Amino acid sequence: MRWFGLVLALVLAGPVRAEDEVLDLARATVTLHDGRTVAVSEGCWLSTPRCLDTAREVRRLQAENEALRQHAGEVPLVKVLVALALGVGLGFTAARLAH
């Protein structure tokens, strides 16, 4: 019953566009489970399944990001300087051969 009231309030609130499981609204008054009402303006709401999927994906991406940071480590300065010297040397050699 509460969901019906929420949907009715959102529909009567103003311009609303719903695509798939996303509800885009201009303004609405929402009644929360504890009875409070909240004025909402310019928002995008996700359905519960979509919200849970998004939260799972965010947690997965955070874990993946942390794993990549741990495995990346720091590149030693010596390796960077050797790579730079090799690149300059090869570039200079290629330029001389081109002439």
Biopython code that builds the backbone (N, CA, C, O; Angstrom):
import numpy as np
from Bio.PDB.StructureBuilder import StructureBuilder

atoms = [
    (1, "MET", "N", (0.825, -1.193, 0.000)),
    (1, "MET", "CA", (0.000, 0.000, 0.000)),
    (1, "MET", "C", (0.867, 1.254, 0.000)),
    (1, "MET", "O", (0.554, 2.238, -0.669)),
    (2, "ARG", "N", (1.960, 1.206, 0.757)),
    (2, "ARG", "CA", (2.841, 2.379, 0.803)),
    (2, "ARG", "C", (3.477, 2.653, -0.555)),
    (2, "ARG", "O", (3.653, 3.806, -0.949)),
    (3, "TRP", "N", (3.826, 1.562, -1.279)),
    (3, "TRP", "CA", (4.422, 1.756, -2.600)),
    (3, "TRP", "C", (3.432, 2.431, -3.540)),
    (3, "TRP", "O", (3.810, 3.279, -4.348)),
    (4, "PHE", "N", (2.169, 2.050, -3.430)),
    (4, "PHE", "CA", (1.155, 2.679, -4.262)),
    (4, "PHE", "C", (1.075, 4.170, -3.949)),
    (4, "PHE", "O", (0.984, 4.992, -4.860)),
    (5, "GLY", "N", (1.110, 4.519, -2.668)),
    (5, "GLY", "CA", (1.080, 5.936, -2.270)),
    (5, "GLY", "C", (2.302, 6.681, -2.773)),
    (5, "GLY", "O", (2.193, 7.829, -3.205)),
    (6, "LEU", "N", (3.468, 6.041, -2.724)),
    (6, "LEU", "CA", (4.695, 6.665, -3.215)),
    (6, "LEU", "C", (4.614, 6.903, -4.718)),
    (6, "LEU", "O", (4.943, 7.986, -5.203)),
    (7, "VAL", "N", (4.179, 5.894, -5.439)),
    (7, "VAL", "CA", (4.070, 6.026, -6.888)),
    (7, "VAL", "C", (3.043, 7.083, -7.244)),
    (7, "VAL", "O", (3.270, 7.892, -8.144)),
    (8, "LEU", "N", (1.925, 7.085, -6.553)),
    (8, "LEU", "CA", (0.886, 8.085, -6.815)),
    (8, "LEU", "C", (1.413, 9.490, -6.539)),
    (8, "LEU", "O", (1.162, 10.405, -7.323)),
    (9, "ALA", "N", (2.137, 9.675, -5.438)),
    (9, "ALA", "CA", (2.703, 10.986, -5.112)),
    (9, "ALA", "C", (3.697, 11.423, -6.177)),
    (9, "ALA", "O", (3.730, 12.596, -6.550)),
    (10, "LEU", "N", (4.505, 10.493, -6.668)),
    (10, "LEU", "CA", (5.494, 10.831, -7.694)),
    (10, "LEU", "C", (4.832, 11.187, -9.019)),
    (10, "LEU", "O", (5.270, 12.100, -9.718)),
    (11, "VAL", "N", (3.783, 10.464, -9.353)),
    (11, "VAL", "CA", (3.106, 10.727, -10.615)),
    (11, "VAL", "C", (2.395, 12.081, -10.569)),
    (11, "VAL", "O", (2.407, 12.824, -11.551)),
    (12, "LEU", "N", (1.787, 12.395, -9.451)),
    (12, "LEU", "CA", (1.070, 13.663, -9.333)),
    (12, "LEU", "C", (1.999, 14.847, -9.079)),
    (12, "LEU", "O", (1.552, 15.993, -9.132)),
    (13, "ALA", "N", (3.256, 14.605, -8.809)),
    (13, "ALA", "CA", (4.186, 15.667, -8.427)),
    (13, "ALA", "C", (4.581, 16.562, -9.587)),
    (13, "ALA", "O", (4.858, 17.740, -9.363)),
    (14, "GLY", "N", (4.620, 16.085, -10.761)),
    (14, "GLY", "CA", (5.049, 16.912, -11.880)),
    (14, "GLY", "C", (5.622, 16.043, -12.975)),
    (14, "GLY", "O", (5.355, 14.843, -13.034)),
    (15, "PRO", "N", (6.420, 16.658, -13.851)),
    (15, "PRO", "CA", (6.985, 15.892, -14.958)),
    (15, "PRO", "C", (7.861, 14.746, -14.457)),
    (15, "PRO", "O", (8.812, 14.949, -13.701)),
    (16, "VAL", "N", (7.521, 13.560, -14.891)),
    (16, "VAL", "CA", (8.256, 12.373, -14.465)),
    (16, "VAL", "C", (8.514, 11.522, -15.701)),
    (16, "VAL", "O", (7.641, 11.374, -16.556)),
    (17, "ARG", "N", (9.720, 10.964, -15.790)),
    (17, "ARG", "CA", (10.040, 10.074, -16.896)),
    (17, "ARG", "C", (10.606, 8.789, -16.313)),
    (17, "ARG", "O", (11.558, 8.836, -15.534)),
    (18, "ALA", "N", (10.054, 7.675, -16.663)),
    (18, "ALA", "CA", (10.535, 6.396, -16.156)),
    (18, "ALA", "C", (11.030, 5.550, -17.321)),
    (18, "ALA", "O", (10.309, 5.342, -18.297)),
    (19, "GLU", "N", (12.256, 5.066, -17.216)),
    (19, "GLU", "CA", (12.822, 4.184, -18.216)),
    (19, "GLU", "C", (13.396, 2.974, -17.492)),
    (19, "GLU", "O", (14.205, 3.117, -16.575)),
    (20, "ASP", "N", (12.986, 1.807, -17.896)),
    (20, "ASP", "CA", (13.448, 0.576, -17.262)),
    (20, "ASP", "C", (13.178, 0.633, -15.767)),
    (20, "ASP", "O", (12.025, 0.707, -15.342)),
    (21, "GLU", "N", (14.239, 0.598, -14.970)),
    (21, "GLU", "CA", (14.103, 0.592, -13.518)),
    (21, "GLU", "C", (14.562, 1.907, -12.906)),
    (21, "GLU", "O", (14.861, 1.965, -11.713)),
    (22, "VAL", "N", (14.620, 2.969, -13.716)),
    (22, "VAL", "CA", (15.082, 4.276, -13.245)),
    (22, "VAL", "C", (13.933, 5.261, -13.357)),
    (22, "VAL", "O", (13.240, 5.313, -14.374)),
    (23, "LEU", "N", (13.738, 6.040, -12.307)),
    (23, "LEU", "CA", (12.669, 7.038, -12.284)),
    (23, "LEU", "C", (13.308, 8.414, -12.173)),
    (23, "LEU", "O", (13.967, 8.718, -11.178)),
    (24, "ASP", "N", (13.118, 9.237, -13.182)),
    (24, "ASP", "CA", (13.657, 10.585, -13.217)),
    (24, "ASP", "C", (12.513, 11.543, -12.905)),
    (24, "ASP", "O", (11.470, 11.496, -13.558)),
    (25, "LEU", "N", (12.701, 12.419, -11.902)),
    (25, "LEU", "CA", (11.602, 13.298, -11.518)),
    (25, "LEU", "C", (12.067, 14.735, -11.362)),
    (25, "LEU", "O", (13.247, 15.002, -11.135)),
    (26, "ALA", "N", (11.116, 15.660, -11.489)),
    (26, "ALA", "CA", (11.405, 17.082, -11.319)),
    (26, "ALA", "C", (11.217, 17.487, -9.859)),
    (26, "ALA", "O", (12.083, 18.143, -9.280)),
    (27, "ARG", "N", (10.083, 17.096, -9.262)),
    (27, "ARG", "CA", (9.854, 17.371, -7.829)),
    (27, "ARG", "C", (8.727, 16.468, -7.342)),
    (27, "ARG", "O", (7.840, 16.077, -8.101)),
    (28, "ALA", "N", (8.793, 16.148, -6.043)),
    (28, "ALA", "CA", (7.790, 15.266, -5.465)),
    (28, "ALA", "C", (7.819, 15.394, -3.951)),
    (28, "ALA", "O", (8.794, 15.880, -3.379)),
    (29, "THR", "N", (6.750, 14.958, -3.309)),
    (29, "THR", "CA", (6.701, 14.840, -1.858)),
    (29, "THR", "C", (6.578, 13.356, -1.549)),
    (29, "THR", "O", (5.642, 12.690, -1.990)),
    (30, "VAL", "N", (7.522, 12.861, -0.795)),
    (30, "VAL", "CA", (7.598, 11.433, -0.510)),
    (30, "VAL", "C", (7.309, 11.205, 0.962)),
    (30, "VAL", "O", (7.819, 11.924, 1.821)),
    (31, "THR", "N", (6.489, 10.201, 1.252)),
    (31, "THR", "CA", (6.223, 9.804, 2.630)),
    (31, "THR", "C", (7.094, 8.602, 2.961)),
    (31, "THR", "O", (7.012, 7.568, 2.299)),
    (32, "LEU", "N", (7.932, 8.738, 3.992)),
    (32, "LEU", "CA", (8.849, 7.682, 4.390)),
    (32, "LEU", "C", (8.126, 6.637, 5.233)),
    (32, "LEU", "O", (6.976, 6.835, 5.624)),
    (33, "HIS", "N", (8.810, 5.514, 5.514)),
    (33, "HIS", "CA", (8.202, 4.427, 6.287)),
    (33, "HIS", "C", (7.818, 4.873, 7.694)),
    (33, "HIS", "O", (6.859, 4.356, 8.267)),
    (34, "ASP", "N", (8.557, 5.826, 8.254)),
    (34, "ASP", "CA", (8.247, 6.260, 9.619)),
    (34, "ASP", "C", (7.213, 7.381, 9.670)),
    (34, "ASP", "O", (6.943, 7.914, 10.746)),
    (35, "GLY", "N", (6.628, 7.750, 8.529)),
    (35, "GLY", "CA", (5.560, 8.734, 8.501)),
    (35, "GLY", "C", (6.006, 10.143, 8.139)),
    (35, "GLY", "O", (5.165, 10.995, 7.854)),
    (36, "ARG", "N", (7.302, 10.407, 8.144)),
    (36, "ARG", "CA", (7.788, 11.743, 7.765)),
    (36, "ARG", "C", (7.603, 11.966, 6.271)),
    (36, "ARG", "O", (7.608, 11.017, 5.487)),
    (37, "THR", "N", (7.441, 13.224, 5.885)),
    (37, "THR", "CA", (7.367, 13.559, 4.465)),
    (37, "THR", "C", (8.601, 14.369, 4.091)),
    (37, "THR", "O", (9.092, 15.186, 4.870)),
    (38, "VAL", "N", (9.077, 14.129, 2.903)),
    (38, "VAL", "CA", (10.279, 14.788, 2.419)),
    (38, "VAL", "C", (9.994, 15.352, 1.043)),
    (38, "VAL", "O", (9.457, 14.660, 0.178)),
    (39, "ALA", "N", (10.358, 16.625, 0.839)),
    (39, "ALA", "CA", (10.233, 17.232, -0.483)),
    (39, "ALA", "C", (11.496, 16.909, -1.276)),
    (39, "ALA", "O", (12.611, 17.150, -0.813)),
    (40, "VAL", "N", (11.309, 16.366, -2.464)),
    (40, "VAL", "CA", (12.422, 15.969, -3.316)),
    (40, "VAL", "C", (12.342, 16.766, -4.602)),
    (40, "VAL", "O", (11.268, 16.908, -5.187)),
    (41, "SER", "N", (13.482, 17.290, -5.045)),
    (41, "SER", "CA", (13.496, 17.996, -6.323)),
    (41, "SER", "C", (14.662, 17.517, -7.158)),
    (41, "SER", "O", (15.762, 17.286, -6.655)),
    (42, "GLU", "N", (14.401, 17.375, -8.430)),
    (42, "GLU", "CA", (15.391, 16.978, -9.421)),
    (42, "GLU", "C", (16.217, 15.797, -8.963)),
    (42, "GLU", "O", (17.350, 15.956, -8.508)),
    (43, "GLY", "N", (15.657, 14.638, -9.082)),
    (43, "GLY", "CA", (16.359, 13.445, -8.652)),
    (43, "GLY", "C", (16.190, 12.295, -9.618)),
    (43, "GLY", "O", (15.391, 12.340, -10.553)),
    (44, "CYS", "N", (16.959, 11.283, -9.361)),
    (44, "CYS", "CA", (16.884, 10.050, -10.127)),
    (44, "CYS", "C", (16.811, 8.919, -9.120)),
    (44, "CYS", "O", (17.715, 8.768, -8.299)),
    (45, "TRP", "N", (15.773, 8.138, -9.167)),
    (45, "TRP", "CA", (15.577, 7.060, -8.215)),
    (45, "TRP", "C", (15.708, 5.732, -8.930)),
    (45, "TRP", "O", (15.286, 5.581, -10.076)),
    (46, "LEU", "N", (16.303, 4.765, -8.233)),
    (46, "LEU", "CA", (16.457, 3.419, -8.780)),
    (46, "LEU", "C", (15.492, 2.480, -8.084)),
    (46, "LEU", "O", (15.163, 2.669, -6.912)),
    (47, "SER", "N", (15.043, 1.477, -8.803)),
    (47, "SER", "CA", (14.219, 0.461, -8.169)),
    (47, "SER", "C", (15.096, -0.303, -7.175)),
    (47, "SER", "O", (16.323, -0.246, -7.261)),
    (48, "THR", "N", (14.483, -1.006, -6.246)),
    (48, "THR", "CA", (15.246, -1.735, -5.233)),
    (48, "THR", "C", (16.201, -2.752, -5.847)),
    (48, "THR", "O", (17.365, -2.786, -5.447)),
    (49, "PRO", "N", (15.770, -3.587, -6.802)),
    (49, "PRO", "CA", (16.726, -4.531, -7.395)),
    (49, "PRO", "C", (17.884, -3.822, -8.102)),
    (49, "PRO", "O", (19.033, -4.255, -8.017)),
    (50, "ARG", "N", (17.568, -2.731, -8.799)),
    (50, "ARG", "CA", (18.623, -1.981, -9.506)),
    (50, "ARG", "C", (19.577, -1.344, -8.510)),
    (50, "ARG", "O", (20.785, -1.317, -8.743)),
    (51, "CYS", "N", (19.057, -0.834, -7.408)),
    (51, "CYS", "CA", (19.886, -0.227, -6.369)),
    (51, "CYS", "C", (20.825, -1.268, -5.756)),
    (51, "CYS", "O", (22.007, -0.990, -5.551)),
    (52, "LEU", "N", (20.307, -2.461, -5.464)),
    (52, "LEU", "CA", (21.137, -3.524, -4.906)),
    (52, "LEU", "C", (22.209, -3.961, -5.897)),
    (52, "LEU", "O", (23.352, -4.200, -5.508)),
    (53, "ASP", "N", (21.850, -4.068, -7.171)),
    (53, "ASP", "CA", (22.834, -4.427, -8.196)),
    (53, "ASP", "C", (23.932, -3.368, -8.298)),
    (53, "ASP", "O", (25.111, -3.692, -8.433)),
    (54, "THR", "N", (23.529, -2.108, -8.231)),
    (54, "THR", "CA", (24.497, -1.010, -8.305)),
    (54, "THR", "C", (25.430, -1.034, -7.105)),
    (54, "THR", "O", (26.637, -0.837, -7.254)),
    (55, "ALA", "N", (24.887, -1.271, -5.921)),
    (55, "ALA", "CA", (25.716, -1.336, -4.711)),
    (55, "ALA", "C", (26.708, -2.490, -4.796)),
    (55, "ALA", "O", (27.868, -2.336, -4.416)),
    (56, "ARG", "N", (26.258, -3.659, -5.296)),
    (56, "ARG", "CA", (27.159, -4.801, -5.469)),
    (56, "ARG", "C", (28.277, -4.477, -6.456)),
    (56, "ARG", "O", (29.437, -4.822, -6.231)),
    (57, "GLU", "N", (27.918, -3.816, -7.543)),
    (57, "GLU", "CA", (28.912, -3.462, -8.560)),
    (57, "GLU", "C", (29.927, -2.459, -8.013)),
    (57, "GLU", "O", (31.118, -2.559, -8.308)),
    (58, "VAL", "N", (29.460, -1.495, -7.219)),
    (58, "VAL", "CA", (30.378, -0.522, -6.611)),
    (58, "VAL", "C", (31.345, -1.230, -5.672)),
    (58, "VAL", "O", (32.543, -0.950, -5.696)),
    (59, "ARG", "N", (30.841, -2.148, -4.841)),
    (59, "ARG", "CA", (31.723, -2.903, -3.937)),
    (59, "ARG", "C", (32.726, -3.744, -4.718)),
    (59, "ARG", "O", (33.892, -3.830, -4.334)),
    (60, "ARG", "N", (32.282, -4.368, -5.813)),
    (60, "ARG", "CA", (33.183, -5.171, -6.636)),
    (60, "ARG", "C", (34.281, -4.306, -7.249)),
    (60, "ARG", "O", (35.450, -4.692, -7.260)),
    (61, "LEU", "N", (33.899, -3.134, -7.760)),
    (61, "LEU", "CA", (34.879, -2.232, -8.361)),
    (61, "LEU", "C", (35.859, -1.689, -7.320)),
    (61, "LEU", "O", (37.043, -1.530, -7.615)),
    (62, "GLN", "N", (35.383, -1.404, -6.112)),
    (62, "GLN", "CA", (36.281, -0.940, -5.057)),
    (62, "GLN", "C", (37.295, -2.027, -4.698)),
    (62, "GLN", "O", (38.476, -1.730, -4.518)),
    (63, "ALA", "N", (36.852, -3.272, -4.592)),
    (63, "ALA", "CA", (37.759, -4.377, -4.278)),
    (63, "ALA", "C", (38.766, -4.577, -5.409)),
    (63, "ALA", "O", (39.949, -4.809, -5.158)),
    (64, "GLU", "N", (38.296, -4.488, -6.647)),
    (64, "GLU", "CA", (39.191, -4.635, -7.789)),
    (64, "GLU", "C", (40.223, -3.509, -7.815)),
    (64, "GLU", "O", (41.402, -3.744, -8.082)),
    (65, "ASN", "N", (39.774, -2.293, -7.537)),
    (65, "ASN", "CA", (40.672, -1.136, -7.503)),
    (65, "ASN", "C", (41.740, -1.313, -6.428)),
    (65, "ASN", "O", (42.915, -1.029, -6.665)),
    (66, "GLU", "N", (41.338, -1.777, -5.253)),
    (66, "GLU", "CA", (42.283, -1.994, -4.157)),
    (66, "GLU", "C", (43.299, -3.079, -4.524)),
    (66, "GLU", "O", (44.487, -2.940, -4.233)),
    (67, "ALA", "N", (42.838, -4.150, -5.159)),
    (67, "ALA", "CA", (43.744, -5.228, -5.575)),
    (67, "ALA", "C", (44.745, -4.718, -6.606)),
    (67, "ALA", "O", (45.926, -5.060, -6.548)),
    (68, "LEU", "N", (44.280, -3.906, -7.544)),
    (68, "LEU", "CA", (45.188, -3.355, -8.552)),
    (68, "LEU", "C", (46.224, -2.430, -7.916)),
    (68, "LEU", "O", (47.388, -2.434, -8.318)),
    (69, "ARG", "N", (45.812, -1.645, -6.937)),
    (69, "ARG", "CA", (46.761, -0.747, -6.254)),
    (69, "ARG", "C", (47.820, -1.543, -5.499)),
    (69, "ARG", "O", (48.989, -1.158, -5.480)),
    (70, "GLN", "N", (47.424, -2.640, -4.884)),
    (70, "GLN", "CA", (48.376, -3.445, -4.130)),
    (70, "GLN", "C", (49.369, -4.138, -5.055)),
    (70, "GLN", "O", (50.549, -4.250, -4.721)),
    (71, "HIS", "N", (48.908, -4.605, -6.214)),
    (71, "HIS", "CA", (49.784, -5.316, -7.135)),
    (71, "HIS", "C", (50.651, -4.376, -7.969)),
    (71, "HIS", "O", (51.697, -4.784, -8.474)),
    (72, "ALA", "N", (50.229, -3.132, -8.116)),
    (72, "ALA", "CA", (50.966, -2.201, -8.961)),
    (72, "ALA", "C", (52.325, -1.861, -8.354)),
    (72, "ALA", "O", (53.339, -1.880, -9.051)),
    (73, "GLY", "N", (52.349, -1.556, -7.080)),
    (73, "GLY", "CA", (53.599, -1.199, -6.431)),
    (73, "GLY", "C", (54.164, 0.078, -7.030)),
    (73, "GLY", "O", (53.497, 0.774, -7.796)),
    (74, "GLU", "N", (55.392, 0.369, -6.672)),
    (74, "GLU", "CA", (56.045, 1.559, -7.201)),
    (74, "GLU", "C", (57.101, 1.143, -8.202)),
    (74, "GLU", "O", (57.798, 0.148, -8.005)),
    (75, "VAL", "N", (57.218, 1.904, -9.277)),
    (75, "VAL", "CA", (58.231, 1.630, -10.282)),
    (75, "VAL", "C", (59.535, 2.283, -9.815)),
    (75, "VAL", "O", (59.566, 3.488, -9.567)),
    (76, "PRO", "N", (60.604, 1.503, -9.695)),
    (76, "PRO", "CA", (61.871, 2.084, -9.253)),
    (76, "PRO", "C", (62.383, 3.119, -10.255)),
    (76, "PRO", "O", (62.178, 2.989, -11.462)),
    (77, "LEU", "N", (63.041, 4.128, -9.742)),
    (77, "LEU", "CA", (63.555, 5.227, -10.557)),
    (77, "LEU", "C", (64.565, 4.716, -11.584)),
    (77, "LEU", "O", (64.643, 5.245, -12.692)),
    (78, "VAL", "N", (65.326, 3.705, -11.224)),
    (78, "VAL", "CA", (66.332, 3.158, -12.146)),
    (78, "VAL", "C", (65.664, 2.600, -13.398)),
    (78, "VAL", "O", (66.155, 2.810, -14.508)),
    (79, "LYS", "N", (64.544, 1.890, -13.229)),
    (79, "LYS", "CA", (63.844, 1.332, -14.391)),
    (79, "LYS", "C", (63.327, 2.434, -15.299)),
    (79, "LYS", "O", (63.395, 2.316, -16.523)),
    (80, "VAL", "N", (62.814, 3.498, -14.713)),
    (80, "VAL", "CA", (62.306, 4.616, -15.512)),
    (80, "VAL", "C", (63.440, 5.262, -16.283)),
    (80, "VAL", "O", (63.277, 5.565, -17.465)),
    (81, "LEU", "N", (64.597, 5.485, -15.646)),
    (81, "LEU", "CA", (65.732, 6.124, -16.313)),
    (81, "LEU", "C", (66.295, 5.239, -17.427)),
    (81, "LEU", "O", (66.653, 5.743, -18.491)),
    (82, "VAL", "N", (66.378, 3.934, -17.196)),
    (82, "VAL", "CA", (66.865, 3.011, -18.229)),
    (82, "VAL", "C", (65.911, 3.014, -19.425)),
    (82, "VAL", "O", (66.358, 3.054, -20.571)),
    (83, "ALA", "N", (64.607, 2.974, -19.167)),
    (83, "ALA", "CA", (63.626, 2.999, -20.253)),
    (83, "ALA", "C", (63.720, 4.305, -21.034)),
    (83, "ALA", "O", (63.624, 4.301, -22.261)),
    (84, "LEU", "N", (63.906, 5.415, -20.338)),
    (84, "LEU", "CA", (64.029, 6.714, -20.994)),
    (84, "LEU", "C", (65.292, 6.762, -21.856)),
    (84, "LEU", "O", (65.248, 7.241, -22.990)),
    (85, "ALA", "N", (66.415, 6.271, -21.329)),
    (85, "ALA", "CA", (67.671, 6.272, -22.081)),
    (85, "ALA", "C", (67.562, 5.388, -23.318)),
    (85, "ALA", "O", (68.031, 5.767, -24.391)),
    (86, "LEU", "N", (66.946, 4.211, -23.179)),
    (86, "LEU", "CA", (66.761, 3.332, -24.327)),
    (86, "LEU", "C", (65.880, 3.983, -25.388)),
    (86, "LEU", "O", (66.162, 3.890, -26.583)),
    (87, "GLY", "N", (64.829, 4.630, -24.952)),
    (87, "GLY", "CA", (63.926, 5.305, -25.888)),
    (87, "GLY", "C", (64.614, 6.418, -26.636)),
    (87, "GLY", "O", (64.442, 6.556, -27.847)),
    (88, "VAL", "N", (65.398, 7.222, -25.923)),
    (88, "VAL", "CA", (66.136, 8.326, -26.572)),
    (88, "VAL", "C", (67.175, 7.754, -27.522)),
    (88, "VAL", "O", (67.334, 8.241, -28.642)),
    (89, "GLY", "N", (67.887, 6.713, -27.074)),
    (89, "GLY", "CA", (68.910, 6.112, -27.927)),
    (89, "GLY", "C", (68.331, 5.513, -29.200)),
    (89, "GLY", "O", (68.874, 5.711, -30.287)),
    (90, "LEU", "N", (67.222, 4.775, -29.066)),
    (90, "LEU", "CA", (66.591, 4.195, -30.239)),
    (90, "LEU", "C", (66.037, 5.272, -31.181)),
    (90, "LEU", "O", (66.108, 5.142, -32.403)),
    (91, "GLY", "N", (65.494, 6.315, -30.599)),
    (91, "GLY", "CA", (64.984, 7.414, -31.418)),
    (91, "GLY", "C", (66.092, 8.118, -32.181)),
    (91, "GLY", "O", (65.935, 8.450, -33.356)),
    (92, "PHE", "N", (67.221, 8.345, -31.503)),
    (92, "PHE", "CA", (68.355, 9.001, -32.146)),
    (92, "PHE", "C", (68.910, 8.118, -33.260)),
    (92, "PHE", "O", (69.238, 8.612, -34.339)),
    (93, "THR", "N", (69.019, 6.790, -33.000)),
    (93, "THR", "CA", (69.517, 5.860, -33.998)),
    (93, "THR", "C", (68.587, 5.806, -35.205)),
    (93, "THR", "O", (69.052, 5.792, -36.345)),
    (94, "ALA", "N", (67.285, 5.777, -34.964)),
    (94, "ALA", "CA", (66.310, 5.739, -36.064)),
    (94, "ALA", "C", (66.379, 7.015, -36.879)),
    (94, "ALA", "O", (66.242, 6.969, -38.102)),
    (95, "ALA", "N", (66.588, 8.154, -36.232)),
    (95, "ALA", "CA", (66.688, 9.420, -36.950)),
    (95, "ALA", "C", (67.938, 9.459, -37.820)),
    (95, "ALA", "O", (67.892, 9.951, -38.948)),
    (96, "ARG", "N", (69.056, 8.944, -37.305)),
    (96, "ARG", "CA", (70.310, 8.936, -38.092)),
    (96, "ARG", "C", (70.176, 7.995, -39.298)),
    (96, "ARG", "O", (70.655, 8.303, -40.389)),
    (97, "LEU", "N", (69.520, 6.848, -39.090)),
    (97, "LEU", "CA", (69.354, 5.910, -40.195)),
    (97, "LEU", "C", (68.408, 6.459, -41.252)),
    (97, "LEU", "O", (68.550, 6.162, -42.438)),
    (98, "ALA", "N", (67.448, 7.257, -40.820)),
    (98, "ALA", "CA", (66.492, 7.832, -41.757)),
    (98, "ALA", "C", (67.148, 8.850, -42.692)),
    (98, "ALA", "O", (66.707, 9.023, -43.828)),
    (99, "HIS", "N", (68.205, 9.524, -42.217)),
    (99, "HIS", "CA", (68.894, 10.498, -43.056)),
    (99, "HIS", "C", (69.893, 9.761, -43.858)),
    (99, "HIS", "O", (70.612, 10.365, -44.654)),
]
sb = StructureBuilder()
sb.init_structure("model")
sb.init_model(0)
sb.init_chain("A")
sb.init_seg("    ")
for serial, (resi, resn, name, xyz) in enumerate(atoms, 1):
    if name == "N":
        sb.init_residue(resn, " ", resi, " ")
    sb.init_atom(name, np.array(xyz, "f"), 0.0, 1.0, " ", f" {name:<3s}", serial, name[0])
structure = sb.get_structure()
